[in-house]
Amino acid sequence: MTTETVVLLLACMALRLRSRAAGEDHAATDWAILESAIFATPVVCLALFGIYALFWPAAMAFYCAVLAAPVVALSMGYFPIALLRRSHADKAVGAVQPVGAM
């Protein structure tokens, strides 16, 4: 892991703990998901390298995989967050009664 990755993991962990201490469970869950996505970056890099190596020389495939892995991993981390937010929004909207429904 690089220094930047360790700093990102520490920042995510600190923000997750701070959110949980403040009683913001949804935010703490979001930070935990992003923390997991950062941990998954090396695995994503290897998977992308395996795919890219089928089409390009190894040096170019490695370079492209290293550049794309953080973006793909974090995007995969934001996907569950979006799904969680959508389910919470559906529950919140369903709980509100329309005007005049009394």
N, C-alpha and C positions, 0 to 999 in steps of 0.2 A: 504494500500500500504506500502511496505517496503521502507526503506531508499534508497536501491539500485535502486528501481523502480523510485523513485522521482529524483534521480541523473541522471538516464538514460533519463527520460523525459525532464529534464532541459537541458541536453547536446544536445538532439535531437532538442529542441526548439531553442537553441542558434545556432546550426549549420544550421538549416533551415533559421533563420533570417540573419545569416552571408552570406549564399549562395544567398539569395534573394537580399541582399544589394550589393553583388558583381556582380549581373546580371546573375547569374547561375540559371535560372528558373527550369531546369531539376533536378539539384541537390536539390533545395528547395522542389520540388515535392517529390523526393525520401525520404527526411528527414521527410516530413509531413506524408507520407505513413507509415514509420517506427514508427513515433510517435503514429499514430492510432493503429498500431499493438501492441505496448506496452500497450496502454490503454485497448485493447481487451483481454489482458492476463487473468484477472480474469474470464471473461466470458468463455474463452477457458478452463480454469481450471475446472469450474463447468460442462461444457459439457463433458470433459474427465472423470471427476469423475462419472458422470451419466453413461457413457459407461462402465468404468472399474468396477463400483459397481455391474454390472450385472454378472460379471465373478469372482470377487475376494471379500474377506471380505472388509468392509468399511475402516479399517485402512490402508490396503495395497493399496486399490484403491485411497485413498486420497494422500498417499505418492507418488504413481506413477503419479497421476495427477499434483501434485505440481511440480514434477521434469520435467514432459514433457510439461507443459503448455507454458513456455517461448519459448521453441524450436519450438513448433507447431505455436504459435502466430507470432513469427518473420519469420518463414518460409512462413506463409500465407501472411506476409507483403512483403517479397521479390518476391513473385509470380507476383503481379501487376507491380512491378518495372521491372522485366524481360520482361513482356509483353510490357510495355511502351518503354523500350530500344529497343526491337525488332522492334516495329513499327517505331521508329525514325531511326533505322538503315536501314530499308527497304526504307524509304523516301530518305535518304541520298544516298544510292546506286543507286536508280532510277534516281537521278538528275545528275549523272556523265555520260558523254557521252563516249562511247568506243573510243579507239585510232583509228584514221583513219576514223571516222564517219563524218568528215567535209565535 
